[in-house]
Amino acid sequence: MTASSKVSIELGARTGGGAAVLDLEELLATRLLVQGNSGSGKSHLLRRLLEQSAPWVQQAVIDPEGDFVTLADRFGHVVVDAQRGEADLQNIAARVRQHRVSVVLNLEGLDSEQQMRAAAAFLGGLFDADRDVWYPVLVVVDEAQLFAPSAAGEVSDEARKVSLGAMTNLMCRGRKRGLAGVIATQRLAKLAKNVAAEASNFLMGRTFLDIDMARAADLLGMDRRQAEMFRDLESGNFVALGPALARRPLPVRIGAVETSARSTSPKLLPLPEASSGEGAHDLIFTPGPDEARSLIPRRAVSAPVPSTADVLAQLARSGPRAQPAPVETVPTLSPEQRQAAIDLALREILAESDAAFRTIPVLYQDFLVRCRIRRVGGEPLSLSAFRRRLAVAHAGIDLAEAEAEDSPWAEVLTMAGGLPDDMQGVFLALARAAFDRRPCPSDAEVARAYGSRSPGRARRLIAYMEERQVVVCRLDGRGRRIVAIPGLAWETEPGDPNAAATEPVPAATGTD
């Protein structure tokens, strides 16, 4: 595929007639998110995409259930068994990029934490490859909520951190390295927001939970009332949107595939005749000719209960207990000292050059460590309070002044509280620009403040805020954008929405 070529692959058929086509070259630049409950045809869609694009682009599949290993027989993918060391997986991934071989990383047989560590090591090897081998690779991650969970689960914090970091690198920074992320999930609500937010193309399938339907409707730019349609989708039917798919939400039905998964949906079959009556008794209790007889471990014999005399004699023989070492008392900070230590920890975090590119959970853990170093007892700030303080600080607003009853900023903070967490920082930055009468930030600056590089996502953010009536947008005669805060008579100076970002803007508070 040359740099000037344009390759389109056929996913299936449009509901109204005609072929549903995906622009492969555009997909490599804009990434894809697939969502659908179990049985919605999500894995079938991924298989169709992989089969149709296999002749055109190198592929790497992160396969938690071993369903995609059958691609090896038909399309020559190399199956990489993940039951090996992390360093070994990183080296294999580097050679995958060097020799441009399509692979399937088979994670079957590993527990959740082992799967996260193995996937993180492999993705890290793909990401850290030498610049000379940054060829295009379609990286497909099935069940992405396992590797980029939105909340802590049963796995260790360390495993979750490395896995989430690898997925964030894939979706946020992978494009420049030739890595095009295609992530699929059963539950949007369980997928980390900053990972899902980097996709510009969407294929949304059947889902039943209100929270997942609402997130799917938001991503597609649909009205919340239209979200009910996701309950009615049949298996294999999806709603497509994105620069590589369609400019407006488009219902599509996925076409047939050439390979099949090793695991299939259960089918009802009649029971065998010998499964009832006396024949069934023999089948269960009579060992087969090749069946090794398993030994049932005996229960451990409990020790006899000692008599009262034995207990008294044992106590008489025992010596005095050693006194515990004195515990060093930690000096208690006064409320003023405690608040000063918290404020200093926040300022130190904001002063770091890479703070704009670190997720909120990582920043929060850094904040807690700094507070412990200063011996700030208890929980200095909850995660939600930390997120709020960080958003206010990013916007350059004095929190004490903003929370005063007669301050106009109190109303702004109330308006921000009605927005999703990941939008509050962007709204406060726009409000600060309006208060200072500065030019309206461009799409690139709004996207960077959100933690994204997509101007289209910035435009959708502003449109959503206008829907919620927390901002009012208009254009002047030269096509420059003006943003006003309703009820406060604050508005920005005209600004070019297409201008490039002129200075780094810290990431917003919600992209975790």
C-alpha positions in Angstrom: 0.0 0.0 0.0 1.6 3.2 -1.1 1.3 6.5 0.7 -1.0 7.9 -2.0 -3.3 4.8 -2.2 -6.7 4.6 -0.7 -7.9 1.1 0.4 -11.6 0.6 1.3 -12.8 -2.7 2.8 -16.4 -3.9 2.9 -17.7 -4.6 6.4 -21.2 -5.6 5.2 -24.4 -3.9 4.1 -26.2 -0.8 5.0 -29.6 -1.3 6.5 -31.2 0.8 3.7 -29.2 -0.9 0.9 -25.7 -0.6 -0.5 -22.3 -1.7 0.9 -21.0 -0.5 4.3 -17.4 0.5 3.5 -14.5 1.3 5.8 -11.6 3.5 4.7 -8.7 1.6 6.0 -6.1 4.4 5.6 -8.4 6.8 7.5 -8.9 4.1 10.2 -5.1 3.9 10.7 -5.1 7.6 11.6 -8.3 7.8 13.7 -8.7 4.5 15.6 -11.9 2.5 16.3 -14.1 1.6 19.3 -16.5 -1.4 19.1 -19.1 -2.0 21.8 -21.7 -4.7 22.2 -23.0 -7.1 24.8 -22.2 -10.8 24.7 -24.0 -12.3 21.7 -24.2 -9.0 19.8 -21.8 -10.1 17.1 -18.8 -8.1 18.3 -16.2 -10.8 17.8 -17.8 -11.6 14.4 -17.3 -7.9 13.4 -13.6 -8.0 14.5 -13.1 -11.2 12.5 -14.6 -9.6 9.4 -12.4 -6.5 9.8 -9.3 -8.6 10.3 -10.0 -10.9 7.3 -10.8 -8.1 4.9 -7.8 -6.0 5.9 -5.2 -8.8 6.2 -3.8 -8.4 2.7 -3.3 -4.7 3.2 -1.9 -4.1 6.7 0.1 -5.9 9.4 -2.1 -7.0 12.3 -1.5 -7.7 16.0 -4.4 -9.2 17.9 -4.6 -9.3 21.7 -6.9 -12.3 22.2 -7.9 -13.1 25.8 -10.0 -16.2 24.9 -7.9 -17.7 22.1 -10.8 -17.2 19.6 -8.7 -15.6 16.8 -5.9 -18.2 16.6 -7.8 -19.7 13.6 -6.6 -16.8 11.5 -3.2 -18.5 11.4 -4.4 -21.3 9.1 -6.1 -19.0 6.5 -4.1 -15.8 6.7 -0.7 -16.8 8.0 -0.8 -15.1 11.4 1.8 -16.4 13.9 0.2 -17.4 17.2 2.3 -16.2 20.2 1.6 -18.1 23.4 1.5 -15.6 26.3 2.7 -18.2 28.9 6.2 -16.9 28.9 8.2 -14.1 30.6 7.4 -10.4 30.2 10.9 -9.6 28.8 10.5 -12.4 26.3 7.1 -11.0 25.2 8.6 -7.5 24.8 11.5 -8.9 22.6 9.0 -10.9 20.5 6.9 -7.7 19.9 10.0 -5.8 18.8 10.8 -8.5 16.3 7.1 -8.5 15.1 7.5 -4.9 14.2 10.9 -5.4 12.7 9.9 -8.2 10.4 6.3 -7.0 9.8 4.6 -10.3 10.7 0.9 -10.5 11.7 0.4 -12.2 15.1 -2.2 -13.3 17.6 -1.2 -13.0 21.2 -3.1 -15.9 22.8 -3.8 -15.1 26.5 -6.0 -18.2 27.0 -5.2 -20.1 30.2 -3.9 -17.1 32.2 -5.7 -15.5 35.1 -6.8 -11.9 34.9 -3.6 -10.4 36.4 -1.4 -12.5 34.3 -3.3 -11.5 31.2 -2.9 -7.8 32.0 0.8 -8.1 32.6 1.4 -10.1 29.4 -0.7 -7.8 27.3 1.1 -4.7 28.8 4.5 -6.3 28.0 3.6 -7.1 24.4 2.0 -3.7 23.8 5.0 -2.1 25.4 7.3 -3.9 23.0 5.2 -2.7 20.0 5.2 0.8 21.3 8.9 1.0 22.1 10.1 -0.3 18.8 12.9 1.7 16.9 11.7 4.6 14.8 13.1 2.8 11.7 10.3 0.1 12.0 7.3 2.3 12.6 5.3 0.7 9.9 1.5 0.7 10.1 0.1 -2.0 12.4 -3.6 -2.6 13.2 -3.7 -3.5 16.9 -6.9 -5.2 17.8 -7.7 -5.6 21.5 -10.8 -7.8 22.3 -12.5 -7.4 25.7 -10.6 -4.1 26.2 -12.3 -3.5 29.6 -10.1 -6.2 31.0 -6.9 -4.3 30.1 -8.1 -0.8 30.6 -10.6 -1.0 33.5 -12.3 2.2 34.7 -12.0 1.2 38.3 -9.8 -1.0 40.5 -10.9 -4.7 40.7 -9.5 -7.9 42.1 -6.1 -7.5 40.5 -3.2 -5.6 42.1 -2.8 -1.9 41.6 0.5 -2.5 40.0 -0.9 -4.8 37.3 -3.8 -2.4 36.6 -1.4 0.5 36.3 1.0 -1.1 33.8 -1.9 -2.5 31.7 -3.8 0.8 31.7 -0.6 2.7 30.8 0.0 0.4 27.8 -3.6 0.8 26.6 -3.3 4.6 27.0 -0.1 4.7 25.0 -1.7 2.6 22.3 -4.8 4.9 21.9 -3.3 8.3 22.8 0.3 8.1 21.5 0.4 5.1 19.2 -0.6 6.9 15.9 2.8 8.6 15.4 4.4 5.2 15.9 2.2 3.5 13.3 -0.1 1.7 15.8 -3.8 2.0 15.0 -5.9 0.8 18.0 -9.1 -1.1 17.5 -10.6 -1.9 20.9 -13.8 -3.9 21.6 -15.7 -4.0 24.8 -18.9 -5.5 26.2 -19.3 -2.7 28.7 -18.5 0.9 27.9 -19.0 1.9 31.5 -16.2 -0.5 32.6 -13.7 0.9 30.0 -11.4 3.7 31.1 -12.7 7.0 29.7 -9.3 8.3 28.4 -8.8 5.1 26.4 -12.3 5.2 24.8 -12.2 9.0 24.2 -9.3 8.7 21.8 -11.3 6.7 19.2 -12.9 8.8 16.4 -14.7 5.9 14.8 -17.5 3.9 16.5 -19.5 0.7 15.8 -22.1 0.3 18.5 -24.0 -2.9 18.9 -26.8 -4.2 21.1 -26.7 -3.3 24.8 -29.3 -3.2 27.5 -27.9 -1.3 30.5 -28.9 2.4 30.7 -25.4 3.6 31.6 -23.9 1.9 28.5 -26.7 3.1 26.2 -26.2 6.6 27.5 -22.4 6.6 26.9 -22.9 5.0 23.4 -25.4 7.8 22.5 -23.1 10.5 23.8 -20.2 9.1 21.7 -22.4 9.0 18.6 -23.7 12.5 19.2 -27.3 11.2 19.5 -30.1 12.4 21.7 -30.5 10.5 25.0 -34.0 9.5 24.0 -32.6 7.8 20.9 -30.4 5.6 23.1 -33.3 3.1 23.4 -32.6 1.9 19.9 -29.5 0.0 21.1 -31.8 -2.5 22.9 -33.5 -3.4 19.6 -30.5 -4.1 17.5 -30.3 -7.7 16.3 -27.1 -9.7 16.5 -24.6 -8.6 13.8 -26.2 -5.2 13.5 -24.3 -2.1 14.5 -24.5 1.7 14.3 -21.5 3.2 12.6 -20.0 6.7 12.9 -16.7 8.3 12.2 -14.4 9.6 9.4 -13.5 6.1 8.3 -17.1 4.9 8.3 -19.9 7.5 7.9 -20.4 11.2 8.7 -23.8 10.5 10.3 -24.9 7.5 12.4 -25.4 4.7 9.9 -27.0 1.3 10.7 -25.0 -1.6 9.1 -25.2 -5.4 9.1 -21.8 -7.2 9.2 -21.1 -9.6 6.4 -19.9 -13.2 6.4 -16.5 -14.4 7.5 -14.1 -17.1 6.2 -12.8 -18.4 9.5 -14.5 -19.3 12.7 -13.8 -19.1 16.4 -12.9 -22.2 18.3 -15.6 -21.4 20.8 -19.2 -21.1 19.5 -22.5 -20.1 21.0 -24.3 -23.1 22.7 -26.9 -24.9 20.7 -29.8 -27.0 22.0 -29.4 -30.7 21.3 -31.5 -33.7 22.3 -30.2 -35.7 25.3 -28.7 -39.2 24.6 -31.0 -42.1 25.4 -28.5 -43.5 28.0 -28.6 -40.2 30.0 -31.5 -41.5 32.2 -32.3 -44.6 34.2 -29.9 -47.3 35.2 -27.6 -46.7 32.2 -26.9 -43.2 33.4 -25.9 -44.6 36.8 -23.2 -46.9 35.2 -21.9 -44.0 33.0 -21.3 -41.9 36.1 -19.9 -44.4 38.6 -18.0 -46.8 36.3 -14.5 -45.7 35.3 -13.6 -45.8 31.6 -10.9 -48.1 30.3 -8.4 -45.2 29.7 -9.5 -43.2 32.7 -6.8 -42.9 35.4 -8.3 -43.5 38.9 -8.0 -40.3 40.9 -7.2 -40.5 44.5 -9.4 -38.5 46.8 -7.2 -36.8 49.4 -8.1 -37.8 52.9 -9.2 -35.2 55.3 -6.6 -34.2 57.8 -7.1 -35.7 61.2 -7.7 -32.9 63.7 -5.5 -32.8 66.8 -7.1 -33.8 70.1 -8.4 -31.0 72.2 -6.0 -30.4 75.1 -7.4 -30.8 78.6 -7.6 -27.9 81.1 -4.7 -29.3 83.1 -2.5 -29.4 80.0 -3.3 -25.8 79.2 -2.5 -24.6 82.7 0.8 -26.5 82.7 1.7 -25.0 79.3 1.0 -21.5 80.7 3.1 -22.1 83.8 6.1 -23.1 81.6 5.8 -20.1 79.3 8.0 -17.1 80.1 6.9 -13.5 80.3 6.2 -11.9 76.9 8.7 -9.5 75.5 7.6 -5.9 75.7 6.8 -4.4 72.3 9.2 -1.8 71.0 8.1 1.8 71.7 6.3 3.3 68.7 7.6 6.6 67.6 4.8 9.2 67.9 4.1 11.3 64.8 3.6 15.0 65.6 0.1 16.1 64.8 -0.3 19.0 62.4 -2.5 21.9 63.1 -5.4 22.5 60.7 -3.5 25.4 59.2 -0.3 23.3 58.8 -2.3 20.4 57.3 -4.0 22.6 54.7 -0.6 24.3 53.8 0.9 20.9 53.3 -1.9 19.8 51.0 -1.7 23.0 49.0 2.1 22.6 48.6 1.7 19.0 47.4 -0.9 20.2 44.8 1.4 23.0 43.6 4.4 20.6 43.2 2.3 18.3 41.1 1.0 21.1 38.8 4.6 22.4 38.4 5.8 19.2 36.9 6.3 19.4 33.1 4.6 16.0 32.4 1.5 16.6 34.6 -0.6 17.3 31.5 0.1 13.8 30.1 -0.6 11.8 33.3 -4.0 10.3 34.1 -5.9 11.5 37.2 -5.5 8.2 39.2 -1.7 8.4 38.7 -1.6 12.1 39.8 -3.8 11.2 42.8 -1.5 8.5 43.9 1.5 10.9 43.5 -0.5 13.4 45.6 -1.2 10.9 48.4 2.5 9.9 48.5 3.6 13.6 48.9 1.1 14.0 51.7 2.4 11.0 53.5 5.9 12.3 53.2 4.7 15.5 54.9 2.9 13.4 57.6 -0.6 14.6 56.7 -2.8 12.1 58.6 -6.0 10.5 57.3 -7.2 11.0 53.7 -6.1 14.5 52.6 -8.6 14.8 49.8 -11.0 12.3 48.2 -10.5 11.5 44.6 -13.6 13.6 43.6 -12.3 16.5 45.7 -8.8 16.2 44.2 -10.3 16.2 40.7 -12.3 19.3 41.5 -9.2 21.1 43.0 -7.1 20.2 40.0 -9.7 21.5 37.5 -10.0 24.8 39.4 -6.2 25.1 39.6 -5.8 24.3 35.9 -8.2 27.1 35.0 -6.2 29.6 37.1 -9.1 30.2 39.6 -8.5 30.9 43.3 -10.6 28.2 45.1 -11.1 30.3 48.3 -12.3 33.2 46.3 -14.5 31.0 44.1 -16.3 29.4 47.0 -17.2 32.7 48.6 -20.9 33.2 48.7 -20.8 36.6 46.9 -18.3 35.5 44.3 -19.5 35.1 40.7 -17.3 32.0 40.4 -19.5 30.2 42.9 -22.2 30.1 40.2 -19.6 28.9 37.6 -18.5 26.0 39.9 -22.2 25.1 40.3 -22.6 25.0 36.6 -19.5 22.9 36.2 -20.8 20.4 38.8 -23.7 19.6 36.4 -21.2 18.4 33.7 -19.5 15.0 33.4 -16.2 14.9 35.3 -14.0 14.9 32.2 -15.6 18.1 30.9 -15.4 20.3 34.0 -11.8 21.4 33.5 -12.5 22.4 29.9 -15.6 24.4 30.9 -13.7 26.2 33.7 -10.9 27.0 31.2 -13.5 28.5 28.8 -15.1 30.5 31.7 -11.7 31.8 32.7 -11.0 33.0 29.2 -14.4 34.7 29.1 -13.8 36.3 32.5 -10.4 37.6 31.3 -11.8 38.7 27.9 -9.1 36.7 26.2 -9.6 35.3 22.6 -11.7 32.1 22.5 -9.5 29.0 22.6 -9.2 27.1 19.3 -10.4 23.6 18.7 -6.8 22.3 19.1 -6.4 24.1 22.5 -9.7 22.8 23.7 -8.8 19.2 22.7 -5.4 19.5 24.4 -7.2 20.7 27.6 -9.4 17.7 27.4 -6.3 15.4 27.0 -7.0 14.6 23.3 -5.5 15.6 20.0 -8.8 15.4 18.0 -10.3 18.8 17.0 -13.5 17.0 16.1 -13.8 15.8 19.7 -13.3 19.4 20.9 -16.2 20.6 18.7 -18.4 17.9 20.1 -17.5 18.9 23.6 -18.4 22.5 23.0 -21.7 21.4 21.3 -22.5 19.2 24.3 -21.9 22.1 26.7 -24.1 24.3 24.6 -26.8 21.7 24.7 -26.6 21.7 28.5 -26.9 25.6 28.4 -23.7 26.3 30.3 -22.1 28.1 27.3 -23.4 30.1 24.3 -21.4 30.1 21.1 -21.6 32.4 18.1 -19.4 33.5 15.2 -18.5 37.0 14.2 -18.4 38.3 10.6 -15.0 36.8 10.0 -15.9 33.3 11.2 -14.2 33.6 14.6 -15.8 31.9 17.6 -17.1 33.7 20.7 -18.0 31.8 23.8 -20.3 33.4 26.5 -21.3 32.2 30.0 -25.0 32.7 30.3 -26.3 34.7 33.2 -22.9 36.3 33.9 -22.4 38.5 30.8 -18.9 37.0 30.4 -17.7 36.4 26.9 -14.4 35.8 25.2 -12.9 37.9 22.5 -13.3 36.4 19.0 -10.8 33.5 18.3 -10.0 31.4 15.3 -11.4 27.9 16.0 -9.0 26.4 13.4 -5.8 27.9 14.8 -3.1 25.7 16.1 -2.4 25.4 19.8 0.1 28.0 20.7 1.1 26.9 24.1 0.7 23.8 26.2 -2.6 23.6 28.0 -2.8 21.1 31.0 -5.0 18.1 30.5 -8.4 18.2 32.0 -9.5 16.4 35.1 -11.7 13.6 33.8 -9.7 11.5 31.4 -9.1 8.5 33.6 
